[in-house]
Amino acid sequence: VMLTVRFHGRRLVACLLLLLAGMGVYHLFTLNSLVDIPDRVLLSPAHLACQHPILDVKNPEIYRFFHNVDPIRCSEEPEWVSVSGSVATITGRTRKEHGDVECSFTELVRDGDDAVRRGLTTTTHDTFVFTNSDFYVVSCTAKNGKTWENTIAGIRRDEDLRSQTSWVKVPVDALKLNFLMLGFDSLSRNTFIRTLPKTYAFLTDTLGGHVMEGYNIVGDGTPQQLIPILTGKTELELPETRRRMGERAQYVNSYPFIWNDFKKNGYITMFAEDQPHIGTFQYRLRGFDASPTDHYMRPFFVATYPEYKNHPKLCLRATPRHKVFFNYVHAFMSEYKNSPKFGFAFHAELSHDDYNLV
């Protein structure tokens, strides 16, 4: 019996040693192969458990999923009203073609996160200044009987709001910088490089931007990524806000958003997101009760989304919807040119379902 045990014991030890040796050889060749293949070079030191590969942006196996799409074609009729910052103007071309034009501007007022209502109406034959709202429904009638209607977005001139922001209020030990965070839903870093090469070159070469190559997702879904970015915590660490929890669910305002910290320190704040039917904080979560930032674009898209079927694809009359979105962001940065500002803009319509549209 003892001889049998010793025999099996020696054979077991030999097998284990052989297995360990085989694993060592396999590991050695695997590391060498990773170094040899350009699109799998290790970024991290070999002793770290989380290894980030450098993937070949021009890999043909990936590029076959990319293709050109037709340009966005909006209405050929020019816009009757143009917007620059906080001022809307009946265009000279419109008056030249149609004669005297009278336009009524009706406020769009936020009524919770999922509805809007109409407020006061102001009539003009020339220019209009945004005062009580960032969004207006415009209805115009020309002397020749022609009519035009659209919903427009700009940055209202709120003097009380402007008086609350100043570089003097920013802490002396702060960086004293303006902040604009711009995101594209469902767009990876490599896809950004593939679809927006000029923008990437401008960010990295001209501006000298830093690319966070080690950044990775921390959950499944848009909220799981943006909540940690904007609060420093995961959803599980924060108050319950899921719609399906009924009365137990709090509004998302209960989260410690970073824009609240900027607001407390003298900054003006903005949050813009399109695609209201799949909003980051509304699709699965309860949304906001009070407006989360000083300027908040959701009411605009809540008002216009049901009307998309009446406009050319991806357009609001003669303007691509993504341009309306980015014009609003640009207007925010321009209107507060000399004030400290924090903006977070998250665009989804072009990238969420088909990155070829970007």
C-alpha positions as CSV (number, residue, x, y, z in Angstrom):
1,V,0.0,0.0,0.0
2,M,2.8,2.4,0.9
3,L,4.5,1.8,-2.5
4,T,1.3,2.6,-4.3
5,V,0.8,5.8,-2.4
6,R,4.4,6.9,-3.1
7,F,4.1,6.0,-6.7
8,H,0.9,8.0,-7.2
9,G,2.3,10.9,-5.1
10,R,5.4,11.2,-7.2
11,R,3.3,11.0,-10.4
12,L,1.0,13.7,-9.1
13,V,4.0,16.0,-8.2
14,A,5.5,15.4,-11.6
15,C,2.2,16.3,-13.3
16,L,1.9,19.5,-11.2
17,L,5.5,20.5,-12.1
18,L,4.8,19.8,-15.8
19,L,1.6,21.9,-15.7
20,L,3.3,24.8,-14.0
21,A,6.2,24.7,-16.5
22,G,3.7,24.6,-19.4
23,M,1.8,27.6,-18.0
24,G,5.0,29.5,-17.6
25,V,6.0,28.8,-21.2
26,Y,2.5,29.8,-22.4
27,H,2.6,33.0,-20.4
28,L,6.0,33.9,-21.7
29,F,5.0,33.4,-25.4
30,T,1.7,35.2,-24.8
31,L,3.5,38.3,-23.5
32,N,5.9,38.2,-26.4
33,S,3.1,37.9,-28.9
34,L,1.3,40.8,-27.3
35,V,4.4,43.0,-27.7
36,D,4.9,41.9,-31.3
37,I,1.3,42.6,-32.4
38,P,1.0,46.4,-32.9
39,D,-2.7,46.6,-31.9
40,R,-2.2,44.8,-28.6
41,V,0.9,46.4,-27.1
42,L,0.5,46.6,-23.4
43,L,0.1,50.1,-21.9
44,S,0.5,49.1,-18.3
45,P,3.5,47.6,-16.5
46,A,3.4,43.8,-16.7
47,H,3.0,43.4,-13.0
48,L,-0.4,45.2,-13.0
49,A,-3.5,43.1,-13.2
50,C,-5.5,45.6,-15.4
51,Q,-3.7,45.7,-18.8
52,H,-4.9,48.4,-21.3
53,P,-4.1,47.5,-24.9
54,I,-3.3,49.9,-27.7
55,L,-5.8,49.0,-30.5
56,D,-5.0,49.8,-34.1
57,V,-7.4,52.6,-35.1
58,K,-7.0,51.7,-38.7
59,N,-7.6,48.0,-38.2
60,P,-9.4,46.8,-41.4
61,E,-11.6,44.4,-39.5
62,I,-13.1,47.3,-37.7
63,Y,-13.1,49.8,-40.6
64,R,-15.4,47.6,-42.6
65,F,-18.2,48.7,-40.3
66,F,-17.7,52.3,-41.2
67,H,-19.1,53.9,-44.3
68,N,-20.1,57.3,-45.7
69,V,-23.7,58.5,-45.3
70,D,-25.6,61.1,-47.3
71,P,-25.3,64.7,-46.0
72,I,-28.2,65.9,-43.9
73,R,-30.7,67.7,-46.1
74,C,-32.9,70.2,-44.4
75,S,-35.6,72.5,-45.7
76,E,-34.5,74.7,-48.6
77,E,-36.5,77.6,-47.3
78,P,-34.1,79.8,-45.2
79,E,-34.9,80.5,-41.6
80,W,-36.9,83.7,-41.2
81,V,-35.4,84.4,-37.8
82,S,-31.7,84.0,-36.8
83,V,-30.4,83.8,-33.3
84,S,-27.1,85.1,-31.9
85,G,-26.6,84.6,-28.2
86,S,-29.6,86.3,-26.6
87,V,-30.9,88.2,-29.6
88,A,-33.3,86.9,-32.3
89,T,-33.6,88.9,-35.5
90,I,-35.9,88.8,-38.5
91,T,-33.4,88.4,-41.3
92,G,-32.9,91.0,-44.0
93,R,-33.4,88.3,-46.6
94,T,-36.8,87.5,-45.2
95,R,-38.0,91.2,-45.3
96,K,-36.6,91.6,-48.8
97,E,-38.5,88.6,-50.1
98,H,-41.7,89.0,-48.2
99,G,-41.9,92.6,-47.2
100,D,-42.8,93.7,-43.6
101,V,-42.9,90.8,-41.2
102,E,-44.5,90.5,-37.8
103,C,-43.3,87.8,-35.5
104,S,-44.7,86.8,-32.1
105,F,-42.3,85.2,-29.6
106,T,-44.0,83.0,-27.0
107,E,-42.1,81.7,-24.0
108,L,-41.6,78.0,-23.4
109,V,-41.7,77.5,-19.6
110,R,-40.4,74.3,-18.0
111,D,-43.1,72.4,-16.2
112,G,-41.2,69.6,-14.6
113,D,-38.7,67.4,-16.5
114,D,-41.2,66.0,-19.0
115,A,-43.5,68.9,-20.0
116,V,-43.5,72.5,-21.0
117,R,-46.1,75.2,-21.1
118,R,-46.4,78.4,-23.0
119,G,-46.0,81.7,-21.3
120,L,-46.1,85.4,-22.3
121,T,-46.0,86.4,-26.0
122,T,-44.2,89.4,-27.4
123,T,-44.6,90.8,-30.9
124,T,-41.9,92.5,-33.0
125,H,-41.1,93.6,-36.5
126,D,-37.3,93.5,-36.1
127,T,-35.4,92.1,-33.2
128,F,-36.3,90.3,-29.9
129,V,-34.2,89.8,-26.8
130,F,-34.4,86.6,-24.8
131,T,-35.3,87.6,-21.2
132,N,-37.6,85.2,-19.3
133,S,-36.7,82.0,-21.1
134,D,-34.0,80.3,-23.2
135,F,-36.7,78.9,-25.6
136,Y,-39.4,80.5,-27.6
137,V,-42.0,79.4,-30.2
138,V,-41.9,81.9,-33.0
139,S,-44.9,82.6,-35.4
140,C,-44.4,85.0,-38.2
141,T,-46.7,86.5,-40.8
142,A,-45.5,88.5,-43.7
143,K,-47.2,91.4,-45.6
144,N,-47.6,89.1,-48.6
145,G,-49.5,86.6,-46.5
146,K,-46.8,84.0,-46.1
147,T,-46.3,82.4,-42.7
148,W,-43.4,80.8,-40.8
149,E,-43.2,79.0,-37.5
150,N,-40.4,77.4,-35.5
151,T,-39.0,76.8,-32.0
152,I,-35.7,78.6,-31.2
153,A,-33.1,78.4,-28.5
154,G,-30.8,81.1,-27.1
155,I,-29.4,82.4,-23.8
156,R,-31.7,84.7,-21.9
157,R,-30.5,87.9,-20.4
158,D,-31.1,87.4,-16.7
159,E,-29.5,90.3,-14.8
160,D,-30.2,88.7,-11.4
161,L,-28.4,85.6,-12.6
162,R,-25.5,87.5,-13.9
163,S,-25.1,89.4,-10.7
164,Q,-24.5,86.1,-8.9
165,T,-21.5,85.2,-10.9
166,S,-18.1,86.8,-10.8
167,W,-14.4,85.9,-10.8
168,V,-14.2,87.7,-7.5
169,K,-16.3,85.0,-5.9
170,V,-14.1,82.2,-7.2
171,P,-11.7,81.1,-4.4
172,V,-8.2,82.6,-4.5
173,D,-6.6,79.1,-4.6
174,A,-8.8,77.9,-7.5
175,L,-7.5,77.4,-11.0
176,K,-9.7,80.2,-12.3
177,L,-10.6,78.4,-15.5
178,N,-13.8,78.0,-17.5
179,F,-15.0,74.4,-17.9
180,L,-16.8,72.8,-20.8
181,M,-17.4,69.1,-20.9
182,L,-18.6,67.8,-24.2
183,G,-19.7,64.2,-24.7
184,F,-21.0,62.0,-27.5
185,D,-23.2,59.1,-26.4
186,S,-21.9,55.6,-27.4
187,L,-18.8,57.0,-29.1
188,S,-15.5,55.3,-28.0
189,R,-12.2,57.1,-28.1
190,N,-11.1,55.2,-31.2
191,T,-14.3,55.8,-33.0
192,F,-14.0,59.5,-32.2
193,I,-10.6,59.4,-33.9
194,R,-12.0,57.6,-36.9
195,T,-15.0,59.8,-37.4
196,L,-13.7,63.2,-36.3
197,P,-10.0,63.1,-37.2
198,K,-9.8,66.9,-37.7
199,T,-11.3,67.6,-34.3
200,Y,-9.0,65.1,-32.6
201,A,-6.0,66.7,-34.3
202,F,-7.1,70.1,-33.1
203,L,-7.6,68.9,-29.6
204,T,-4.3,67.1,-29.3
205,D,-2.0,69.0,-31.6
206,T,-3.3,72.6,-31.6
207,L,-4.6,72.7,-28.0
208,G,-2.2,70.2,-26.6
209,G,-4.9,68.2,-24.9
210,H,-4.2,65.2,-22.8
211,V,-5.8,61.9,-23.9
212,M,-6.8,59.7,-21.0
213,E,-5.9,56.4,-22.6
214,G,-6.5,54.5,-19.4
215,Y,-10.1,55.7,-19.0
216,N,-12.6,52.8,-19.0
217,I,-16.3,52.3,-18.4
218,V,-17.4,51.5,-14.9
219,G,-20.8,50.0,-15.6
220,D,-23.3,49.1,-18.2
221,G,-25.2,52.1,-19.6
222,T,-24.9,55.9,-19.9
223,P,-26.0,56.7,-16.3
224,Q,-23.5,54.3,-14.9
225,Q,-20.7,56.3,-16.7
226,L,-21.9,59.8,-16.2
227,I,-23.0,59.6,-12.6
228,P,-19.5,58.8,-11.3
229,I,-18.0,61.5,-13.6
230,L,-20.4,64.2,-12.4
231,T,-20.7,63.1,-8.7
232,G,-17.7,61.1,-7.8
233,K,-19.9,58.2,-6.7
234,T,-21.7,55.2,-8.2
235,E,-25.4,55.0,-8.4
236,L,-25.4,52.4,-5.6
237,E,-23.7,54.9,-3.3
238,L,-26.4,57.6,-3.9
239,P,-30.0,58.1,-2.9
240,E,-32.6,55.8,-4.6
241,T,-33.8,57.6,-7.8
242,R,-35.2,54.8,-10.0
243,R,-38.6,55.4,-11.4
244,R,-39.8,51.9,-10.8
245,M,-39.4,52.4,-7.0
246,G,-42.4,54.7,-7.0
247,E,-42.7,57.0,-4.0
248,R,-39.4,55.7,-2.6
249,A,-37.6,57.3,-5.5
250,Q,-36.1,60.7,-4.9
251,Y,-35.4,63.2,-7.7
252,V,-31.9,63.2,-9.1
253,N,-31.4,66.7,-7.6
254,S,-30.4,64.8,-4.5
255,Y,-27.1,63.8,-6.2
256,P,-24.0,65.9,-5.3
257,F,-23.4,67.1,-8.9
258,I,-20.2,68.9,-9.6
259,W,-22.0,71.8,-11.1
260,N,-23.5,72.6,-7.7
261,D,-19.9,73.1,-6.4
262,F,-19.1,75.4,-9.3
263,K,-22.3,77.3,-8.6
264,K,-21.4,77.8,-5.0
265,N,-18.1,79.3,-6.0
266,G,-19.3,82.0,-8.4
267,Y,-19.8,80.1,-11.6
268,I,-22.7,80.2,-14.0
269,T,-23.8,76.7,-15.0
270,M,-25.3,74.9,-18.0
271,F,-26.5,71.3,-18.8
272,A,-27.6,70.4,-22.3
273,E,-28.7,67.0,-23.6
274,D,-30.8,66.1,-26.6
275,Q,-32.9,62.9,-27.1
276,P,-35.4,63.6,-24.2
277,H,-37.0,60.2,-24.6
278,I,-33.8,58.5,-23.5
279,G,-32.5,61.2,-21.2
280,T,-29.6,60.1,-19.0
281,F,-31.4,61.0,-15.8
282,Q,-35.0,60.5,-17.0
283,Y,-35.2,57.2,-19.0
284,R,-34.7,55.0,-15.9
285,L,-34.3,57.5,-13.2
286,R,-36.9,60.0,-11.9
287,G,-35.3,63.1,-13.4
288,F,-35.0,66.6,-11.9
289,D,-37.7,68.5,-10.0
290,A,-36.0,71.9,-10.0
291,S,-33.8,72.9,-13.0
292,P,-30.4,71.4,-12.2
293,T,-28.4,74.3,-13.7
294,D,-28.8,78.0,-14.5
295,H,-29.3,77.1,-18.2
296,Y,-30.9,73.7,-18.9
297,M,-31.7,72.6,-22.5
298,R,-34.1,69.7,-21.9
299,P,-37.3,71.8,-22.1
300,F,-36.4,72.7,-25.7
301,F,-36.2,69.1,-26.8
302,V,-39.2,68.1,-24.8
303,A,-41.1,70.7,-26.8
304,T,-39.7,69.9,-30.2
305,Y,-39.3,66.1,-30.1
306,P,-43.0,65.4,-30.9
307,E,-42.7,67.6,-33.9
308,Y,-39.7,65.9,-35.5
309,K,-42.0,64.0,-37.9
310,N,-43.0,67.4,-39.4
311,H,-39.4,68.3,-40.2
312,P,-36.8,66.8,-42.6
313,K,-34.8,64.0,-41.1
314,L,-32.4,65.2,-38.3
315,C,-33.5,68.8,-38.9
316,L,-35.7,71.6,-37.4
317,R,-36.9,73.3,-40.6
318,A,-33.7,74.5,-42.4
319,T,-31.2,73.8,-39.5
320,P,-29.7,70.4,-38.6
321,R,-30.7,69.6,-35.0
322,H,-27.2,69.0,-33.9
323,K,-26.3,72.5,-35.0
324,V,-29.2,73.9,-32.9
325,F,-27.7,71.9,-30.0
326,F,-24.1,73.2,-30.5
327,N,-25.2,76.7,-31.2
328,Y,-26.8,76.8,-27.8
329,V,-23.6,75.6,-26.2
330,H,-21.7,78.2,-28.1
331,A,-24.1,80.9,-27.1
332,F,-23.7,80.0,-23.5
333,M,-19.9,80.3,-23.7
334,S,-20.2,83.6,-25.7
335,E,-22.9,85.3,-23.6
336,Y,-20.8,84.8,-20.4
337,K,-17.5,85.6,-22.1
338,N,-16.2,87.5,-19.0
339,S,-17.8,85.3,-16.3
340,P,-16.7,82.0,-14.8
341,K,-18.7,79.2,-16.3
342,F,-19.2,75.5,-16.2
343,G,-21.0,73.7,-19.0
344,F,-21.8,70.0,-19.6
345,A,-23.2,69.1,-23.0
346,F,-24.1,65.5,-24.0
347,H,-25.1,64.9,-27.6
348,A,-26.7,61.6,-28.5
349,E,-28.8,61.8,-31.7
350,L,-26.1,61.3,-34.2
351,S,-23.9,58.9,-32.3
352,H,-26.3,56.7,-30.2
353,D,-27.7,54.5,-32.9
354,D,-25.3,55.0,-35.8
355,Y,-21.8,56.3,-35.3
356,N,-21.5,56.7,-39.1
357,L,-23.7,59.9,-38.8
358,V,-21.0,61.6,-36.7
